[in-house]
Amino acid sequence: MRDTFNEINITPLTDIFLVLLIIMMVVAPLLDQQGLNLTVPDLVKQEHMSKNDVKVMTVYVSADNKYYYKGEEVQADKLGELISQEAKDYKDGLMIQAQSDSSHGAVVKLMDEARNSGVTAISLTEG
């Protein structure tokens, strides 16, 4: 008569867990090395330029997330059209002057509209 098997052999299960643990220990340090590659500009001496030499389009973002260009309010849905028309006259790009209380979303929307309009040089400052 054959004996019945009453216990589970956990040795193969333990081997699998040890192999998974070793794999995780090898892979985990590699996951921390992901990130953005940023090129930080070197410190250069600033040359004095007259305002006539600089061709930068400036758009203000107020604390209540409204957009202003040349002192006039611009509706959010008209930003792309305005930037497309005005970008031809401003070869040096776009300067976004955002108040510290303005929302991140309002600034990002302006940046997206500028990129979609073909502006490649975008600067951001607190104003």
N, C-alpha and C positions, 0 to 999 in steps of 0.2 A: 504494500500500500504506500502511496506517495504522501510525503509531508506537505502540508499547506504552507504557503509563504505568508507570514503574518506581519512582517516589517518592511518598510520602504527603505530602499538603499539610497541614501542621500549623497553618496560620494560623487556621482556624475553631476548632480546639481551644484555641489560645492565647487567642483572644477569649473563649471560654466560661470559661476559668480566671480571666481578669482580671475578668470580670463577677461571678463567684462570690466572688473576693477582695474586691471592693468591697462586695458585699452583707454579707459577714461583718464587714468593718470598720465598717459602719454599725450592724449589729445587736448586736455584741459589747458595746458600752458600755451598751446598754439592759438586758442580762441581769444586770449587776451591781447594779441598783437594786431587785431584788426582795428582800423580807424581811418581817419582822413589824412591824406598826405597834403600838408599845407606848405606853401612856399611863402616864407615870411620875408618881406623886403628888407634890404639893408638900410641902415640909417644913412641918409644922404643929406648934403647941405642944400637947404631950400634956396632956390633962386627967387629973387624978387621979380614978380611978373605984374604987369599992369592989368587992370580989369578988362581991357580991350583984347588982350592976348588969350584970355581964358574963354572958352566956348562951352560952358557947362550949363545944362538945363537943371534948374533947381525946383523941386517940388516939396512943399511943406506938408507934414502930417501932424495935425493938431491933437491935443489930448482927448478930444471927443471923436477921434478917428475920421476927421474930415480932411480932404485934400485941397491944397491951395497952390495955384500957379500964378505968379505975377500978381499976387494979392487978391485974386478972385477964386472963389470956391469952385471946385470941379467935382461933378458927381462921379461916384465910383464906377458906374457903367460907361462913362465917357473917357476914362483914363487912357485906354488903349488907343482910341482915336486921336486924342490930344497928343500923346507921346509920339505916335506915328507921324503926325503932321509937323511937330516941332523938332523932332530928332534930326531932321535934315540940316537945320540951322545950327545945331550944337554938336560939333564934331568930337568934343572931348567927353561926351557921355552925360550921365544923369547923376545929380547929387540929391539924395533924399535927406532932408532935415526933419527928423522926427522928434517930437517932444517926449520927454521921459515917461509921461503918463499914457502915451498912445499904445495901442495894442500891437502885439507881434503880428497878428493876422492882417492888420491894415498895412503894415510895412511890407509884408511878404506879398500881399496882393499887388501893391505898387511895383515891386521888383518883378513879379511874374508878368505883369502887363508890359513892363519895359523890355524884358527879354523877348516876349512874343512880338514886340514891335521892332525888334532888330537892334536894340541898344545892347552893346557888349560891355561897356565900362559903366559900372554902377558903384557909387560911393555912398556911404551912410554916415551921418553925423547927428549928434544931439543938438537940437536947436530950440 
